[in-house]
Amino acid sequence: MFLLIPGRHHLLSDFQFKYLHRLLQNQLEGEQDVQGQTMPASAITAVIFAVTSANHLGTKRNPVPFYLRAMIIQEFSSYLDIPVFVYGIDDVGEISDFAGYTLKSIRHSSEGLHQLTPENTVVICSTAVKDMYTSLGYKVLPAELDITTGQLEHPLPWDIVRLIAQSPDWQKDRTVLDLIHPASFKIWKQYKIGEKVQHILKDPIIGADGDLTTTRDYNAYVKQMDEIAALKYQETAPYIQPGNIGDIGCAAGSWIKMGCEDERLHECDFYGIEVSRHLFEICYQRKHNGDFANPSVFFSQKNAVTSLVFDPGSMNTIHTSSLTHEIASYGSEQDLRDFIANRYQELAPGGVWINRDVVGPENKNEIVLLWLDHTDGENKQWAAGITDNQELAAALEKLSTRAKFIRFAQDFRHQEGYKLAYEWVTIGGQTYCRLRMQDACEFLFTKDYTDNWLSEMHETFCFWSFADWKHELECAGFRVDKLSKPYRNEWIVENRLEGKTKLFREQEDGLQEIPFPVSHMLLLARK
């Protein structure tokens, strides 16, 4: 008889060891399953740990990588006088037959050695997953669960993980030491897992699965990033200093791929940092596919806001593109200041941080008039209530520019509590929207990102002007290179703004049309 223990297994508890030890010594005799049935004696031949979410690491839900979880189980197994097997089970999202998927994965990974059936396997599980196995005919032992009350009698391993995350000195915390098995403690201490878990679980910006936002369509996002990768690299390449080169927020690794093909940089080491699990996995796969000409390319899933991601003083060039506005959007302006300070520490003396991103106008608080075309599409607000990205994009594309603004004003940073203030005014028979210049620019430079509208509505582009940026960088110790500049994306002006919208300033003698302001910047911050 096999004992199957499915779970994420970030650590193993002292209770789990004692429970397993009892089962092995008594050969299951007299144990009650979750349905209250008494088990007969059965010879146990092996214990099998199914480590779920094995392809996840560095996230709040799965902070510990699979290889360390496997090491913990292996160390734990040395205390048991029976063969122990470990199989990684990749995360596949929410599926009703996850138990069946787990069993198939074990059969495949073991090359048929372990074909687990209700006749040869007893499952140990105290969470709701147990119902999936009982529905397949498996006997399930309750472990931490009291089957008479339906309540947990003992803390789950994840409860201990959360205790560690909140403990100021987890290695001396008496409650933790009473609950954790020595094998787990050994590996957690040796590899400093406790400190890493504390850092990840306390992160205020990143979600449970390691993403800034849960509304982003990553297929559309990656396509957009790849389409403009050449432009990004051409604009930043002249300023790259050879040596250690880091790309923070590297998305699908496209900028690094082009750097690897640059003859000047063929002896450099490239380091890609990506916080999003989805994008990190794409980078990792591209590396295995041989997409990078330089073998010295390394990717890590880390958050560059809350900590350093490179050794202090180690980097010659750090590159970021379309990233810093996301930090302010999903975190705060203070988080962005922390990000700036971290980059300063990581650069070697004379090193450069190349930051390409959107930027706000200098006159962001000026009240202006915004003319919006109402004849270039439909004026019904039937796009309201749609949550599917593709369906919403199709609906938004049918709206007139004015109707799209109305939808934008409703959605823009609504979940963050922002209320976009505006009013409609009629002057000389023409209707205008009166609002702050910053809000006008937020609409002008966001309105066409309909493929990811729900995600984009969380993001602010125009919170700092170029002068604000220069001030913040200098406060952090940087020298802003004279080649740094704000600029207007003329393609956006010609293809997305002209004919659809205009900006005006109210004056005593009438309205003065205002040129569309800067939209982007190239910042070269030197240490």
Solvent accessible surface area in square Angstrom, and as a share of the most:
residue,aa,sasa,rsa
1,M,58,0.26
2,F,38,0.16
3,L,0,0.00
4,L,0,0.00
5,I,13,0.07
6,P,18,0.11
7,G,22,0.22
8,R,62,0.23
9,H,14,0.06
10,H,5,0.02
11,L,0,0.00
12,L,1,0.00
13,S,3,0.02
14,D,33,0.17
15,F,43,0.18
16,Q,27,0.12
17,F,37,0.16
18,K,127,0.54
19,Y,14,0.05
20,L,4,0.02
21,H,84,0.37
22,R,111,0.40
23,L,0,0.00
24,L,21,0.11
25,Q,122,0.54
26,N,72,0.37
27,Q,60,0.27
28,L,0,0.00
29,E,110,0.49
30,G,50,0.48
31,E,18,0.08
32,Q,84,0.38
33,D,1,0.01
34,V,26,0.15
35,Q,119,0.53
36,G,33,0.31
37,Q,100,0.44
38,T,89,0.52
39,M,12,0.05
40,P,93,0.59
41,A,62,0.48
42,S,26,0.17
43,A,71,0.55
44,I,16,0.08
45,T,78,0.45
46,A,4,0.03
47,V,0,0.00
48,I,0,0.00
49,F,1,0.01
50,A,0,0.00
51,V,0,0.00
52,T,15,0.09
53,S,5,0.03
54,A,15,0.12
55,N,56,0.28
56,H,2,0.01
57,L,62,0.31
58,G,25,0.24
59,T,1,0.00
60,K,49,0.21
61,R,81,0.29
62,N,0,0.00
63,P,7,0.05
64,V,1,0.01
65,P,26,0.16
66,F,62,0.26
67,Y,126,0.48
68,L,4,0.02
69,R,0,0.00
70,A,24,0.18
71,M,67,0.30
72,I,0,0.00
73,I,0,0.00
74,Q,114,0.50
75,E,44,0.20
76,F,0,0.00
77,S,11,0.07
78,S,85,0.55
79,Y,106,0.40
80,L,15,0.07
81,D,152,0.79
82,I,30,0.15
83,P,75,0.47
84,V,25,0.14
85,F,64,0.27
86,V,38,0.22
87,Y,27,0.10
88,G,26,0.25
89,I,0,0.00
90,D,70,0.36
91,D,36,0.19
92,V,65,0.37
93,G,46,0.44
94,E,180,0.81
95,I,68,0.35
96,S,108,0.70
97,D,71,0.37
98,F,36,0.15
99,A,0,0.00
100,G,9,0.08
101,Y,60,0.23
102,T,0,0.00
103,L,18,0.09
104,K,115,0.49
105,S,21,0.13
106,I,0,0.00
107,R,106,0.39
108,H,151,0.67
109,S,60,0.39
110,S,14,0.09
111,E,162,0.73
112,G,29,0.28
113,L,118,0.58
114,H,5,0.02
115,Q,100,0.45
116,L,13,0.06
117,T,51,0.30
118,P,49,0.31
119,E,137,0.62
120,N,49,0.25
121,T,1,0.00
122,V,3,0.02
123,V,0,0.00
124,I,9,0.05
125,C,10,0.06
126,S,12,0.08
127,T,59,0.34
128,A,80,0.62
129,V,49,0.28
130,K,37,0.16
131,D,82,0.43
132,M,58,0.26
133,Y,1,0.00
134,T,32,0.19
135,S,91,0.59
136,L,73,0.36
137,G,49,0.47
138,Y,13,0.05
139,K,82,0.35
140,V,1,0.00
141,L,0,0.00
142,P,15,0.10
143,A,14,0.11
144,E,6,0.03
145,L,22,0.11
146,D,31,0.16
147,I,52,0.27
148,T,116,0.68
149,T,85,0.50
150,G,48,0.46
151,Q,121,0.54
152,L,83,0.41
153,E,109,0.49
154,H,71,0.32
155,P,50,0.31
156,L,37,0.19
157,P,21,0.13
158,W,51,0.18
159,D,40,0.21
160,I,0,0.00
161,V,0,0.00
162,R,127,0.46
163,L,73,0.36
164,I,0,0.00
165,A,1,0.01
166,Q,128,0.57
167,S,7,0.05
168,P,140,0.88
169,D,71,0.37
170,W,5,0.02
171,Q,52,0.23
172,K,155,0.66
173,D,42,0.22
174,R,206,0.75
175,T,69,0.40
176,V,0,0.00
177,L,77,0.38
178,D,107,0.56
179,L,41,0.21
180,I,6,0.03
181,H,4,0.02
182,P,72,0.45
183,A,1,0.00
184,S,0,0.00
185,F,46,0.19
186,K,103,0.43
187,I,8,0.04
188,W,0,0.00
189,K,104,0.44
190,Q,114,0.50
191,Y,74,0.28
192,K,131,0.56
193,I,3,0.02
194,G,0,0.00
195,E,75,0.34
196,K,114,0.48
197,V,1,0.01
198,Q,30,0.14
199,H,74,0.33
200,I,32,0.16
201,L,35,0.17
202,K,114,0.48
203,D,8,0.04
204,P,105,0.66
205,I,15,0.08
206,I,15,0.08
207,G,30,0.28
208,A,58,0.45
209,D,42,0.22
210,G,1,0.01
211,D,14,0.07
212,L,31,0.15
213,T,9,0.05
214,T,136,0.79
215,T,42,0.24
216,R,25,0.09
217,D,33,0.17
218,Y,31,0.12
219,N,130,0.67
220,A,19,0.15
221,Y,27,0.10
222,V,24,0.14
223,K,130,0.55
224,Q,45,0.20
225,M,28,0.12
226,D,62,0.32
227,E,114,0.51
228,I,64,0.33
229,A,4,0.03
230,A,42,0.32
231,L,90,0.45
232,K,15,0.06
233,Y,21,0.08
234,Q,127,0.57
235,E,38,0.17
236,T,0,0.00
237,A,16,0.12
238,P,95,0.60
239,Y,46,0.18
240,I,6,0.03
241,Q,53,0.24
242,P,77,0.48
243,G,27,0.26
244,N,47,0.24
245,I,1,0.00
246,G,0,0.00
247,D,3,0.02
248,I,5,0.03
249,G,23,0.22
250,C,6,0.04
251,A,12,0.10
252,A,0,0.00
253,G,0,0.00
254,S,14,0.09
255,W,11,0.04
256,I,1,0.00
257,K,58,0.25
258,M,58,0.26
259,G,0,0.00
260,C,8,0.05
261,E,102,0.46
262,D,27,0.14
263,E,140,0.63
264,R,120,0.44
265,L,0,0.00
266,H,112,0.50
267,E,148,0.66
268,C,7,0.04
269,D,46,0.24
270,F,0,0.00
271,Y,63,0.24
272,G,0,0.00
273,I,6,0.03
274,E,10,0.05
275,V,27,0.15
276,S,5,0.03
277,R,28,0.10
278,H,67,0.30
279,L,4,0.02
280,F,21,0.09
281,E,61,0.27
282,I,60,0.30
283,C,0,0.00
284,Y,113,0.43
285,Q,100,0.45
286,R,41,0.15
287,K,73,0.31
288,H,127,0.57
289,N,93,0.48
290,G,58,0.56
291,D,49,0.25
292,F,20,0.08
293,A,77,0.59
294,N,10,0.05
295,P,119,0.75
296,S,32,0.20
297,V,1,0.00
298,F,93,0.39
299,F,23,0.09
300,S,35,0.23
301,Q,24,0.11
302,K,92,0.39
303,N,18,0.09
304,A,7,0.05
305,V,11,0.06
306,T,50,0.29
307,S,38,0.25
308,L,55,0.28
309,V,10,0.05
310,F,19,0.08
311,D,103,0.54
312,P,94,0.59
313,G,34,0.33
314,S,34,0.22
315,M,5,0.02
316,N,45,0.23
317,T,0,0.00
318,I,0,0.00
319,H,3,0.01
320,T,0,0.00
321,S,13,0.08
322,S,28,0.18
323,L,20,0.10
324,T,0,0.00
325,H,12,0.05
326,E,9,0.04
327,I,7,0.03
328,A,8,0.06
329,S,3,0.02
330,Y,40,0.15
331,G,30,0.28
332,S,46,0.30
333,E,70,0.31
334,Q,99,0.44
335,D,24,0.12
336,L,0,0.00
337,R,86,0.31
338,D,57,0.29
339,F,1,0.00
340,I,2,0.01
341,A,43,0.34
342,N,17,0.09
343,R,0,0.00
344,Y,64,0.24
345,Q,91,0.41
346,E,0,0.00
347,L,0,0.00
348,A,20,0.15
349,P,119,0.75
350,G,42,0.40
351,G,1,0.01
352,V,0,0.00
353,W,1,0.01
354,I,0,0.00
355,N,1,0.01
356,R,12,0.05
357,D,2,0.01
358,V,17,0.10
359,V,2,0.01
360,G,1,0.01
361,P,1,0.01
362,E,108,0.48
363,N,53,0.27
364,K,39,0.17
365,N,101,0.52
366,E,47,0.21
367,I,93,0.47
368,V,1,0.00
369,L,0,0.00
370,L,0,0.00
371,W,44,0.16
372,L,1,0.01
373,D,18,0.09
374,H,78,0.35
375,T,104,0.60
376,D,59,0.31
377,G,29,0.28
378,E,79,0.35
379,N,82,0.42
380,K,146,0.62
381,Q,57,0.25
382,W,103,0.36
383,A,0,0.00
384,A,61,0.48
385,G,74,0.71
386,I,29,0.15
387,T,106,0.62
388,D,78,0.40
389,N,32,0.16
390,Q,140,0.62
391,E,101,0.45
392,L,1,0.00
393,A,11,0.09
394,A,56,0.43
395,A,1,0.01
396,L,0,0.00
397,E,107,0.48
398,K,107,0.45
399,L,7,0.04
400,S,0,0.00
401,T,9,0.05
402,R,45,0.17
403,A,2,0.01
404,K,15,0.06
405,F,0,0.00
406,I,49,0.25
407,R,14,0.05
408,F,0,0.00
409,A,15,0.12
410,Q,98,0.44
411,D,34,0.18
412,F,6,0.02
413,R,38,0.14
414,H,125,0.56
415,Q,148,0.66
416,E,75,0.33
417,G,61,0.58
418,Y,77,0.29
419,K,180,0.76
420,L,15,0.08
421,A,78,0.60
422,Y,75,0.28
423,E,87,0.39
424,W,94,0.33
425,V,24,0.14
426,T,96,0.56
427,I,59,0.30
428,G,86,0.83
429,G,74,0.71
430,Q,75,0.34
431,T,37,0.22
432,Y,19,0.07
433,C,0,0.00
434,R,67,0.24
435,L,4,0.02
436,R,68,0.25
437,M,2,0.01
438,Q,26,0.12
439,D,3,0.02
440,A,0,0.00
441,C,0,0.00
442,E,1,0.01
443,F,0,0.00
444,L,2,0.01
445,F,13,0.05
446,T,0,0.00
447,K,4,0.02
448,D,41,0.21
449,Y,63,0.24
450,T,6,0.03
451,D,70,0.36
452,N,3,0.01
453,W,1,0.00
454,L,45,0.23
455,S,1,0.00
456,E,20,0.09
457,M,9,0.04
458,H,24,0.11
459,E,3,0.01
460,T,13,0.08
461,F,13,0.05
462,C,1,0.01
463,F,21,0.09
464,W,12,0.04
465,S,4,0.03
466,F,30,0.13
467,A,56,0.43
468,D,45,0.23
469,W,4,0.01
470,K,81,0.34
471,H,110,0.49
472,E,26,0.12
473,L,1,0.01
474,E,84,0.38
475,C,92,0.55
476,A,33,0.25
477,G,43,0.41
478,F,7,0.03
479,R,145,0.53
480,V,18,0.10
481,D,19,0.10
482,K,199,0.84
483,L,107,0.53
484,S,13,0.08
485,K,101,0.43
486,P,49,0.31
487,Y,50,0.19
488,R,72,0.26
489,N,32,0.16
490,E,82,0.37
491,W,141,0.50
492,I,12,0.06
493,V,3,0.02
494,E,110,0.49
495,N,75,0.38
496,R,61,0.22
497,L,0,0.00
498,E,103,0.46
499,G,57,0.55
500,K,69,0.29
501,T,1,0.00
502,K,82,0.35
503,L,1,0.00
504,F,29,0.12
505,R,71,0.26
506,E,74,0.33
507,Q,86,0.38
508,E,191,0.85
509,D,131,0.68
510,G,34,0.32
511,L,58,0.29
512,Q,77,0.34
513,E,98,0.44
514,I,17,0.09
515,P,101,0.63
516,F,24,0.10
517,P,20,0.13
518,V,44,0.25
519,S,1,0.01
520,H,21,0.09
521,M,0,0.00
522,L,3,0.01
523,L,1,0.00
524,L,0,0.00
525,A,1,0.01
526,R,44,0.16
527,K,65,0.28
